[in-house]
Amino acid sequence: MVVEGKSFWRGLLKEPRIKRVGAALFLFLCLTLLAAFQFFPEGTDLEVGQVAPRTIKAPRAAVFEDKVRTEELRREAQARVPKVYDIDPKVLESIRKDMRDSIEAVIAAAKSPAQGEAARVALVKSSLPFPISDDLAQALLNLPESRLRQLGSYLDTLVTQVMVKGVKQEDLQATKEQLRERIKLLALDPVEERFAQLIIQHTLRPNSFYNPVQTEILQQQAREAVPPVVVTIRPGEKIIGEGEVVTPEHIAKLKAVGLYHSRPSFGTVVGIALMMALLTFAFFYYIYQQHPNVYRDANQLYLISFVVVGVLLLAKFILAVDVQQWPSLGSKLGYAVPVAVVGMLLAVLINSRLAVVAVALTALLVGMLADNQLRFALAGMLTGLAGVYGVAKLHRRRDLVRAGMLTGLTGVGVTWGIELASQTPLAILGPAGLALGILNGLLSTILTNGALPVLEHLGGITSPVRLLELTSPSEPLLKRLAWEAPGTYHHSVMVANLGEAAAEAIGADILTVRAGAYYHDIGKLRRPSFFAENLLGSENPHDRLAPSLSTLIITSHVKDGVEIAREYKLPEKIIEIIEQHHGTSLVSCFYQKALQAEQKGIQEADFRYPGPKPQTREAAIVMLADSVEAAVRSMNHPPPGQIEGLVRRIIKEKLHDGQLDECALTFRDLELIAHAFVHVLTGLFHTRVEYPRVENGKGAMSYDGDSPESAREGEGRERVAVSRQAGG
C-alpha cells in the first residue's frame, strides 16, 4: 500500500497540468516573499511616536530628499497664496438698474392719475421691490421729482465707487454699513435718507466671486517653486538618540540608509499576496492565450519563473549595496538592475514577444521593490526592451556583446533623461549615469552568457547560440566528418547553403536548418565508402551487392546518424532532422535494379526509408535541399533552365509521394523554396570560359586556369549519379 501510494503521488507530480500549476505557485510565492519581506537583517522597525530604545547611527552615507519637510514647506507656500476672486460687471449694472427702478417707481406713482392719496400710497408700495411704511410712502409722494432724481444720482455714484473694487459675500454687511455712513454725510432730509438706506439694504449684493480653478493653479505654482529639501547623511552620524521620540524625519533618514524595515502587518501581506496572485495569473494566462506551445511545456514555464525571480533577487541585492564613498550614487542604484537579462534570455531561449511581456512584469516589480519608484521601473522597461531588440536577430556569439552594449547605452540615456527631469545637478548626474548604465550593460552581458547554457540544459531548449556553436568547423563531429567522409562533409555544406537560402525565403528557422543540414548525414561515418560522394574514383561496392542489401546499408545511415547524434549529445531538434530528412522515400535505383533482376517477392516498402516523414518546415527544407543537391551535383555543367526543371521535378515528386504531408509547408512556400534553390545552384554552376590548353616544357598538357572538364565521363558519371541519388 505504501509503495502504491508513493507511485500515485509520483505519477501525479509528473502530470503536465500539475507541473504547470507548480510553476505558477513557485512564481507567486517567490514574488510575494520578495515584495513583502526584508531579507537583510540589520535594521529597525520603529514607528512614529515610539521612544527609541537605543541610539542609532548611520552605517553608510546617503543623500536623499526629505519628503516630509519638503511637503511641509510646500504646504506653507500653498497657504500663503491668496484666494482668487473674479468681479462680475453684470452685477453692478443690475444693482444700478434696481436703484433707478425704485426712484422711477416713486416718480411714476406721484404722477399717476389715481384718485386720492391712499390710492397713490398703495401704488408706491406695490411698485417698490421692498416693503415701506405708509408714512414713508406718503412723504416720498410729496418730494419734488428733481430731489428724487438727485437722490438716485447720489446713490449711483456711491454704489459704483464701492462695487468697482469688488464686494464679497462675507464683506456685504460691512459694505452696507459703510454706505449708510456715507449717506449720512450727504445732508439729506430724513425722508430721503430713510429711502436711500432702504434702497441700499435691499438692492446691494456681492459682485466678487471665488475662482477655485485659478486659485488652485497659483497654489500649485507656489508648491512647485519650492525646491526639494535634500538631506546629506554622513557615515557615523547620529540618526536618533536613545529615549528620543521617533518623528517622520527620523523614519526618512532610517529609510535612506537602509535601516528601516517595517514589519509587514497581516493586512499588508494579504494585500501584496493578492497583487502577486493577480500578476501571476495575468502573466500565465497571457502565455496560455498567446504562446500555447510554451504553456504546454512545464519546463519552459519553470525556466521563465526562474529567470524573473533570479533577476528580482539580484535587484534586491543591488538596492541594498552600501556605497559610502559615493553617497549620491546610493539613491540611484536601481538604474543598475539588469532587467535586460530577462529580455535577452527569454528572447534567445523562447521568443521575443514573450520576452517583452516578461520584461514589463520584471520592471514593474523592480519599481515596487525600490519603494515604488517609477523611475526604476521605467528604466528597467526601456533597458529590457533594448536587450530584446539586441538579440532579436542573433547570428553569432558576438551579437550578445552587441546587445549588452545597446543595453548599456540605453541605460545611460534613460538615467540621464529621468534625472535631468528631476533636476539632479549635472556634476552628480554625468558620472553617475555613465557608471550605472555601463554597469547595467556589463551585468546583462555577463549574466546572459553565463546563464544561457545552464538554462538550455534545464529547459531542454536549443538556443541560437548553441546552434551557432554546432555549425562551427571546429566542432569535433564536423571535424571527424570532414576527415573520414570528406565527400559527405562537402555535400552537407552545400545542403546547408541551399537550406539557409530556402529558410530565409519562407521565414523558417535559419540556424536550425543550417545546423540540421551539417549533421543530417553523420550516419554515413559508419560506412563512408558505401556512399557515392566518398568513392573518389574507386570501385562502387554496390556493384557486388544485392539490391536489398544495398538498400539496407543506404537506409541504415539514418538510424546510425541518430545514434551518433545522441552519443555526441546533439540537440533533440537536430536529431529529429537527422531522423526525418529522408522521410519514407523510396530508394528508387536499387528498387529498379531489383525489378530488373526479376527477383520474387519484391515489396516496394522494403526499399523505403523507415521514416518518419518531416514534421517541421525545417526538416522538410533539409530533405528537399539534400535531394536537389545530390541530383544537380551529378549533372555536368547544367544550364539554368535544366537546373530549374530538375529542382521543380524533385519537389513535385516529394509532394506527390506524400513526404510533405505532415509538415506545415504551403504551395507558396514550395514556390519560394524552388526559387531559392535555383538562385543558389545557378550561381554555383555558372558558365565558365574554357581556357586553351598549352604544352609545358616537358610536352605535357596543362591549363591556364581551372579545367571545366569532368574527371569522370560517361558510364562513370552515370554510376555516381545513381549512387548519389541512392545515398542522399
C-alpha positions in Angstrom: 0.0 0.0 0.0 2.8 2.4 0.8 4.5 1.6 -2.5 1.3 2.2 -4.3 0.8 5.5 -2.5 4.3 6.7 -3.5 3.7 5.6 -7.1 0.4 7.6 -7.1 2.0 10.8 -5.9 5.0 10.4 -8.2 2.7 9.9 -11.1 0.5 12.8 -10.1 3.5 15.2 -9.8 4.5 14.2 -13.4 1.1 15.3 -14.7 1.7 18.2 -17.1 -1.2 20.2 -15.6 0.1 19.7 -12.0 3.6 20.8 -13.2 2.2 23.9 -14.8 0.3 24.8 -11.5 3.5 24.2 -9.6 5.4 26.7 -11.9 2.7 29.3 -11.2 2.8 28.7 -7.5 6.5 28.9 -7.4 6.4 32.3 -9.2 3.6 33.5 -6.9 5.3 32.5 -3.7 8.7 34.0 -4.7 7.2 37.3 -5.8 5.2 37.6 -2.6 8.2 36.9 -0.4 10.4 39.3 -2.3 7.8 42.1 -2.1 6.5 41.6 1.4 9.6 40.8 3.5 13.0 42.3 4.0 15.8 39.7 3.8 18.7 41.9 5.0 18.6 41.6 8.9 20.3 44.8 10.1 17.7 47.5 10.8 14.8 48.6 13.0 11.1 48.6 12.8 10.4 51.8 14.9 7.2 53.6 14.3 6.4 57.4 14.6 5.6 58.2 18.2 7.6 55.4 19.8 10.6 56.0 22.1 13.9 54.8 20.6 15.3 52.1 22.8 18.9 52.8 21.7 21.0 55.2 19.8 21.1 54.5 16.0 23.9 55.9 13.8 24.2 55.8 10.1 26.3 52.9 8.9 26.8 54.5 5.4 26.5 57.8 3.7 23.3 58.8 1.9 21.8 61.7 0.1 18.1 61.8 -0.1 15.1 64.1 -0.4 13.4 64.8 2.9 9.9 64.3 1.5 8.2 65.2 4.9 10.0 68.5 5.2 9.6 69.3 1.5 5.9 68.7 1.8 5.6 71.0 4.9 7.3 73.8 3.1 5.2 73.3 0.0 2.0 73.4 2.1 3.2 76.6 3.7 3.8 78.2 0.3 0.4 77.0 -0.8 -1.3 78.5 2.2 0.3 81.9 1.5 -1.4 82.1 -1.9 -4.5 84.4 -1.5 -7.7 83.2 -3.0 -8.6 84.5 -6.4 -11.9 86.4 -6.8 -13.5 87.5 -10.1 -15.6 90.6 -10.3 -18.8 90.2 -12.4 -19.6 93.6 -14.0 -23.2 92.5 -14.8 -24.0 92.5 -11.0 -23.2 96.3 -10.8 -25.3 97.1 -13.8 -28.2 95.0 -12.3 -27.9 96.9 -8.9 -27.8 100.3 -10.7 -30.9 99.3 -12.6 -32.7 98.2 -9.5 -31.9 101.6 -7.8 -33.2 103.5 -10.9 -36.3 101.5 -11.0 -37.0 102.3 -7.3 -36.7 106.0 -7.9 -38.8 105.9 -11.1 -41.5 103.9 -9.3 -42.0 106.7 -6.8 -42.0 109.4 -9.5 -44.5 107.4 -11.6 -46.8 107.0 -8.6 -46.7 110.7 -7.9 -47.7 111.4 -11.5 -50.4 108.7 -11.5 -53.9 109.9 -12.3 -55.2 107.7 -9.5 -57.8 109.5 -7.3 -56.9 110.1 -3.7 -53.7 109.9 -1.6 -54.5 106.4 -0.4 -54.5 105.1 -3.9 -51.2 106.6 -4.8 -49.6 105.4 -1.5 -50.8 101.9 -2.3 -49.3 102.2 -5.8 -45.9 103.3 -4.4 -45.8 100.3 -2.0 -46.8 97.8 -4.7 -44.2 99.2 -7.2 -41.2 99.0 -5.0 -39.3 95.7 -4.7 -39.1 96.1 -0.9 -41.6 97.0 1.8 -42.0 100.6 3.2 -44.4 102.1 5.6 -47.5 104.2 4.6 -45.9 107.3 6.2 -42.7 107.0 4.2 -44.7 106.4 1.0 -46.8 109.5 1.7 -43.7 111.5 2.3 -42.0 110.3 -0.9 -45.0 111.3 -2.9 -44.6 114.8 -1.6 -40.9 115.1 -2.6 -40.2 117.1 -5.8 -39.1 115.0 -8.8 -35.8 116.8 -9.0 -34.9 115.8 -5.5 -35.7 112.2 -6.2 -33.6 112.2 -9.3 -30.8 113.9 -7.5 -31.0 111.2 -4.8 -30.8 108.5 -7.4 -27.7 110.1 -8.8 -26.0 110.2 -5.4 -26.8 106.6 -4.8 -25.5 105.5 -8.2 -22.2 107.3 -7.6 -21.7 105.9 -4.1 -22.5 102.3 -5.0 -20.4 102.4 -8.2 -17.4 103.7 -6.2 -17.7 100.8 -3.8 -18.7 98.0 -6.2 -15.9 98.5 -8.7 -13.4 97.3 -6.1 -15.5 94.1 -5.7 -17.7 93.1 -2.8 -17.5 89.5 -1.5 -20.4 87.7 0.2 -18.6 87.8 3.5 -18.0 91.6 3.2 -21.5 92.5 2.1 -22.8 93.6 5.5 -19.7 95.7 6.2 -20.1 97.4 2.8 -23.7 98.2 3.5 -22.7 99.8 6.8 -20.0 101.8 5.0 -22.6 103.1 2.5 -25.0 104.0 5.3 -22.4 106.2 7.0 -21.6 107.9 3.7 -25.3 108.6 3.1 -25.5 110.4 6.4 -22.8 112.8 5.2 -24.9 113.9 2.2 -27.0 116.2 4.3 -30.3 114.7 3.0 -33.6 115.3 4.7 -34.9 112.5 6.9 -37.3 111.1 4.2 -34.6 111.0 1.5 -32.1 109.4 4.0 -34.6 106.7 5.1 -35.5 105.9 1.4 -31.8 105.7 0.5 -31.0 103.4 3.4 -33.8 101.0 2.3 -32.6 101.0 -1.3 -29.0 100.2 -0.2 -30.3 97.5 2.2 -32.4 95.7 -0.4 -30.5 96.1 -3.7 -26.9 95.8 -2.8 -25.4 92.2 -3.3 -21.9 90.7 -3.8 -20.2 91.0 -7.2 -16.9 89.3 -6.4 -16.9 85.5 -6.6 -14.3 82.9 -5.6 -12.4 81.3 -8.6 -11.3 77.8 -7.3 -9.6 76.8 -10.6 -7.3 79.9 -10.8 -6.6 79.7 -7.1 -5.5 76.0 -7.4 -3.3 76.9 -10.4 -1.5 79.6 -8.4 -1.2 77.3 -5.3 0.3 74.6 -7.5 2.8 77.1 -8.9 3.7 78.1 -5.4 4.3 74.5 -4.5 6.4 73.8 -7.5 8.5 76.8 -6.8 9.7 75.2 -3.5 12.8 73.1 -4.3 13.1 69.6 -2.7 14.8 69.6 0.7 17.9 67.4 0.2 19.5 65.9 3.3 23.0 64.6 3.4 23.9 61.9 6.0 27.5 61.1 6.7 28.8 57.7 8.0 28.6 57.6 11.8 26.1 60.5 12.1 23.5 60.0 14.8 20.1 59.5 13.4 18.2 59.1 16.6 19.3 59.0 20.2 18.2 56.7 23.0 15.0 57.9 24.6 14.0 60.3 21.7 10.5 60.2 20.3 10.5 58.9 16.7 9.4 61.5 14.2 8.7 61.2 10.4 12.1 62.8 9.8 13.8 60.0 11.7 11.9 57.4 9.7 13.0 59.1 6.4 16.7 59.0 7.5 16.4 55.4 8.5 15.0 54.5 5.2 17.7 56.5 3.3 20.5 54.5 4.9 18.6 51.2 4.6 18.0 50.6 8.3 14.2 50.9 8.3 12.5 47.5 8.0 8.9 48.0 8.9 7.4 44.7 9.9 4.6 44.0 7.5 1.2 43.6 9.0 -1.1 40.7 8.2 -3.2 43.0 6.0 -0.1 44.2 4.1 1.0 40.7 3.4 -2.5 39.7 2.3 -2.7 42.7 0.0 0.7 42.0 -1.5 -0.2 38.4 -2.0 -3.4 39.3 -3.7 -1.5 41.7 -6.1 1.1 39.0 -6.8 -1.6 36.4 -7.4 -3.3 38.7 -10.0 0.1 39.4 -11.7 1.0 35.7 -11.8 -2.4 34.8 -13.2 -2.4 37.5 -15.8 1.1 36.5 -16.9 0.4 32.8 -17.2 -3.0 33.5 -18.8 -1.1 35.6 -21.4 1.2 32.7 -22.1 -1.8 30.3 -22.3 -3.5 32.5 -24.9 -0.6 33.8 -27.0 2.0 31.1 -26.6 0.2 27.7 -26.2 3.3 25.7 -27.2 5.2 27.3 -24.3 2.3 26.8 -21.9 2.2 23.1 -22.6 5.9 22.7 -21.7 6.1 23.0 -17.9 9.9 23.0 -18.1 9.8 26.3 -20.1 7.3 27.8 -17.5 9.7 26.9 -14.7 12.6 28.4 -16.7 10.7 31.7 -17.2 9.9 31.8 -13.5 13.5 31.1 -12.5 14.7 33.9 -14.8 12.3 36.5 -13.4 12.8 35.5 -9.8 16.6 35.4 -10.2 16.7 39.0 -11.6 14.5 40.2 -8.8 16.7 38.6 -6.2 19.7 40.4 -7.8 17.7 43.6 -7.7 17.1 43.2 -4.0 20.8 42.8 -3.5 21.8 45.8 -5.7 19.3 48.1 -3.9 20.9 47.2 -0.6 24.5 47.7 -1.6 26.5 50.1 0.6 28.4 52.8 -1.4 29.9 55.0 1.3 32.4 56.6 -1.0 29.8 57.9 -3.4 26.7 58.9 -1.3 25.0 60.5 -4.4 25.2 57.1 -6.1 23.3 55.2 -3.4 19.9 56.6 -4.2 20.3 55.7 -7.9 21.4 52.1 -7.7 18.1 50.9 -9.1 19.3 52.0 -12.6 21.9 49.3 -12.5 19.4 46.4 -12.1 19.9 44.3 -15.3 16.3 43.8 -16.2 17.6 43.2 -19.8 18.8 39.8 -18.6 15.2 38.7 -18.6 14.6 40.0 -22.1 17.8 38.7 -23.6 17.5 35.2 -22.1 13.8 34.7 -22.9 14.2 36.2 -26.4 17.0 33.8 -27.2 15.5 30.7 -25.5 11.8 31.2 -26.3 10.7 34.2 -28.3 10.8 38.0 -28.4 7.0 38.6 -27.8 7.0 36.7 -24.6 10.3 38.3 -23.6 8.7 41.8 -23.9 5.9 40.9 -21.5 8.3 39.3 -19.0 10.4 42.4 -19.1 7.4 44.6 -18.4 6.4 42.4 -15.4 10.0 42.4 -14.0 10.4 46.1 -14.5 7.2 46.8 -12.6 8.3 44.6 -9.7 11.7 46.2 -9.6 9.9 49.6 -9.1 7.9 48.1 -6.3 11.0 46.7 -4.6 12.6 50.1 -4.8 10.0 51.7 -2.6 7.6 52.1 -5.5 9.9 54.3 -7.5 8.5 54.7 -11.0 11.9 55.9 -12.4 13.5 52.5 -11.8 10.5 50.7 -13.4 10.7 52.9 -16.4 14.5 52.4 -16.7 14.1 48.6 -16.4 11.4 48.6 -19.0 13.5 50.5 -21.6 16.8 48.7 -21.0 14.9 45.4 -21.1 13.4 46.3 -24.5 16.8 47.2 -25.7 18.1 43.8 -24.7 15.2 42.1 -26.5 15.9 44.1 -29.6 19.6 43.4 -29.4 19.2 39.7 -29.6 16.2 39.6 -32.0 18.5 38.5 -34.9 21.2 36.5 -33.2 23.5 35.0 -35.8 26.8 34.9 -34.0 28.0 34.9 -30.4 29.3 38.5 -30.5 25.8 39.6 -31.1 25.2 39.0 -27.4 28.0 41.5 -26.7 26.4 44.0 -29.1 23.1 43.5 -27.3 24.8 44.3 -24.0 26.4 47.4 -25.4 23.0 48.6 -26.6 21.5 47.9 -23.2 24.3 49.9 -21.5 23.9 52.9 -23.9 20.1 52.8 -23.3 20.8 52.7 -19.5 23.0 55.8 -19.7 20.4 57.6 -21.8 17.5 56.7 -19.5 19.4 57.6 -16.4 20.3 61.0 -17.7 16.9 61.7 -19.0 15.0 60.8 -15.8 17.4 62.5 -13.5 17.6 65.7 -15.6 13.8 65.8 -15.4 14.2 65.5 -11.7 16.6 68.5 -11.6 19.6 66.4 -10.5 22.8 68.5 -10.7 24.9 67.7 -13.8 28.0 67.4 -11.7 26.4 64.4 -10.0 24.4 63.1 -12.9 27.1 62.9 -15.5 29.5 60.3 -14.0 26.7 58.5 -12.0 24.6 57.9 -15.1 27.6 56.8 -17.2 28.7 54.4 -14.5 25.3 52.9 -13.8 24.5 52.5 -17.5 27.8 50.7 -18.2 27.3 48.5 -15.2 23.8 47.6 -16.3 25.2 46.6 -19.8 28.1 44.6 -18.3 25.9 42.7 -15.9 23.4 42.0 -18.7 26.0 40.6 -21.0 27.9 38.5 -18.4 24.8 37.0 -16.8 23.2 36.2 -20.1 26.3 34.5 -21.4 26.8 32.6 -18.1 23.2 31.5 -17.6 22.4 30.6 -21.2 24.0 27.1 -21.3 22.6 26.2 -17.8 19.1 27.3 -18.8 19.3 25.5 -22.1 20.0 22.2 -20.2 17.4 22.8 -17.6 14.7 23.8 -20.0 15.6 21.3 -22.8 15.9 24.2 -25.2 18.3 24.7 -28.0 19.2 28.4 -28.3 20.6 30.1 -31.4 23.9 30.4 -29.6 24.1 26.6 -29.3 23.2 26.2 -32.9 25.9 28.7 -33.9 28.4 26.6 -31.9 27.3 23.4 -33.6 27.9 25.0 -37.1 31.5 25.9 -36.2 34.0 23.8 -38.3 36.0 23.3 -35.1 33.2 21.1 -33.7 34.6 17.6 -33.1 31.9 15.8 -35.0 32.2 18.1 -38.0 36.0 17.7 -38.0 35.5 13.9 -37.9 33.1 14.1 -40.8 35.4 16.3 -42.9 38.3 13.8 -42.3 36.6 10.4 -42.5 33.9 11.3 -45.1 35.1 14.4 -47.0 32.6 14.0 -49.8 29.7 13.8 -47.3 31.1 16.8 -45.5 31.1 19.0 -48.6 27.7 17.7 -49.7 26.4 18.7 -46.2 27.9 22.2 -46.6 26.1 22.6 -49.9 22.9 21.3 -48.4 23.3 23.9 -45.7 23.8 26.7 -48.2 20.7 25.7 -50.1 18.7 25.2 -46.9 19.7 28.5 -45.5 18.5 30.4 -48.6 15.2 28.5 -48.6 14.6 29.1 -44.9 15.2 32.8 -45.3 12.8 32.9 -48.2 9.9 31.4 -46.2 10.7 32.7 -42.8 11.8 29.4 -41.2 14.5 29.0 -38.6 17.7 29.6 -40.5 20.1 28.4 -37.8 18.1 25.2 -37.2 18.2 24.4 -40.9 21.9 25.1 -41.3 22.8 23.0 -38.2 20.5 20.2 -39.3 22.0 20.2 -42.8 25.5 20.0 -41.4 24.7 16.9 -39.4 21.9 15.2 -41.4 24.3 12.6 -42.9 26.6 11.9 -40.0 25.3 8.3 -40.0 27.5 7.8 -43.1 30.5 7.8 -40.8 29.8 4.2 -40.0 30.3 3.1 -43.7 31.5 6.1 -45.7 32.8 4.2 -48.7 29.3 2.9 -49.5 28.1 6.4 -50.5 28.8 7.9 -53.9 30.3 11.2 -52.7 33.0 9.4 -50.9 34.1 7.0 -53.7 36.7 9.3 -55.1 37.1 7.3 -58.2 37.3 3.9 -56.5 35.1 0.9 -57.4 31.5 1.2 -56.4 30.9 -1.5 -53.7 27.2 -1.8 -54.5 28.1 -3.4 -57.9 28.8 -6.6 -55.9 25.8 -6.5 -53.6 22.2 -7.5 -53.9 19.8 -4.6 -54.2 18.1 -5.4 -50.9 21.4 -5.4 -49.0 22.5 -2.1 -50.7 19.1 -0.6 -49.6 19.7 -1.8 -46.0 23.1 -0.2 -46.0 21.9 3.0 -47.5 18.9 3.4 -45.3 20.8 2.5 -42.1 22.7 5.8 -42.2 19.6 7.4 -40.7 19.5 5.1 -37.7 23.3 5.3 -37.4 23.1 9.1 -37.5 20.6 9.2 -34.7 22.8 7.0 -32.6 25.9 9.1 -33.3 24.0 12.3 -32.6 22.9 11.0 -29.2 26.4 9.9 -28.4 27.7 13.5 -29.1 24.7 14.9 -27.2 23.3 16.9 -30.2 20.1 18.9 -29.5 16.8 17.0 -30.0 15.7 19.2 -32.9 18.8 18.3 -34.8 18.2 14.6 -34.1 14.7 15.0 -35.4 16.0 16.4 -38.7 18.5 13.5 -39.0 15.7 11.1 -38.4 13.3 12.7 -40.8 15.4 14.0 -43.7 14.5 11.1 -45.9 11.0 10.5 -44.6 9.7 7.3 -46.1 11.3 8.0 -49.5 11.9 5.2 -52.0 15.5 4.1 -52.7 14.5 4.1 -56.4 17.8 3.0 -58.0 18.0 -0.2 -56.0 14.3 -0.8 -56.3 14.5 -0.6 -60.1 17.6 -2.8 -60.0 15.7 -5.4 -58.1 12.8 -5.2 -60.5 15.2 -5.6 -63.5 16.7 -8.7 -61.8 13.2 -10.1 -61.7 13.5 -11.2 -58.1 10.4 -12.8 -56.5 8.5 -11.3 -53.6 9.7 -7.7 -54.1 7.8 -5.2 -52.0 8.2 -1.5 -52.5 8.0 -0.9 -48.7 11.2 -2.9 -48.3 13.1 -0.3 -50.4 11.8 2.7 -48.5 13.4 4.6 -45.6 11.8 3.9 -42.2 10.7 7.5 -41.6 9.1 9.4 -40.0 8.2 12.0 -42.6 9.3 15.6 -41.9 7.3 17.1 -39.1 8.6 20.6 -39.3 9.3 23.1 -42.1 13.0 23.0 -41.2 13.2 19.2 -41.6 11.3 19.4 -44.9 13.7 22.0 -46.2 16.7 19.8 -45.4 15.0 16.9 -47.2 14.4 18.9 -50.3 17.9 20.5 -50.3 19.5 17.1 -49.8 17.7 15.6 -52.8 18.2 18.6 -55.0 21.9 18.9 -54.3 22.6 15.2 -54.9 20.8 15.3 -58.2 22.2 18.6 -59.6 25.7 17.7 -58.5 25.6 14.6 -60.7 24.9 16.7 -63.8 27.8 18.0 -66.0 27.6 21.8 -66.1 23.8 22.0 -66.4 22.3 25.3 -67.9 20.0 27.3 -65.7 16.9 26.1 -67.4 17.8 22.5 -66.8 18.6 23.2 -63.1 15.2 24.8 -62.6 13.4 21.9 -64.3 15.2 19.4 -62.1 14.5 21.3 -58.9 10.8 21.6 -59.6 10.6 17.9 -60.7 12.2 16.8 -57.4 10.0 19.0 -55.3 6.9 17.7 -57.2 7.9 14.1 -56.7 8.4 14.6 -53.0 5.0 16.3 -52.8 3.2 13.5 -54.8 5.0 10.8 -52.8 3.4 12.3 -49.6 6.7 13.2 -48.0 5.5 16.7 -47.2 2.1 15.8 -45.8 3.0 16.1 -42.2 4.8 19.5 -42.2 3.4 23.0 -42.4 4.8 23.9 -45.9 2.3 25.6 -48.2 2.4 25.7 -52.0 3.6 29.3 -51.8 6.4 28.1 -49.5 7.4 25.4 -52.1 7.5 28.0 -54.8 9.7 30.3 -52.8 12.0 27.3 -51.9 12.3 26.4 -55.6 13.3 29.9 -56.5 15.9 30.0 -53.6 17.4 26.6 -54.7 17.6 27.7 -58.4 19.3 31.0 -57.4 22.0 29.3 -55.3 22.6 26.5 -57.8 22.7 28.8 -60.8 25.5 30.7 -59.1 27.3 27.5 -58.3 27.2 26.0 -61.8 27.7 29.3 -63.7 29.1 29.1 -67.2 32.9 29.4 -67.2 35.3 30.1 -70.1 37.4 27.1 -71.2 41.0 28.2 -71.3 43.2 27.0 -74.1 45.5 24.1 -73.3 49.2 24.7 -73.8 52.2 22.4 -73.7 54.6 22.8 -70.8 58.3 22.3 -71.2 58.0 18.5 -70.8 55.5 18.1 -73.5 52.6 17.5 -71.1 49.3 19.4 -71.4 48.4 22.0 -68.8 45.6 24.6 -68.4 45.8 28.3 -68.0 43.1 28.2 -65.3 40.6 25.6 -64.0 39.6 22.9 -66.4 35.9 22.7 -67.0 36.1 19.0 -67.9 34.9 16.4 -65.5 37.4 13.9 -64.3 34.8 11.2 -64.8 32.9 10.8 -68.1 30.2 8.6 -69.5 29.4 5.5 -67.5 31.4 6.6 -64.5 29.3 9.8 -64.2 26.1 7.8 -64.5 27.2 5.5 -61.8 28.0 8.3 -59.5 24.6 9.9 -60.2 22.7 6.7 -59.5 24.7 6.0 -56.3 24.4 9.6 -55.1 20.6 9.6 -55.5 20.6 6.4 -53.6 22.7 7.7 -50.8 21.2 11.1 -50.4 
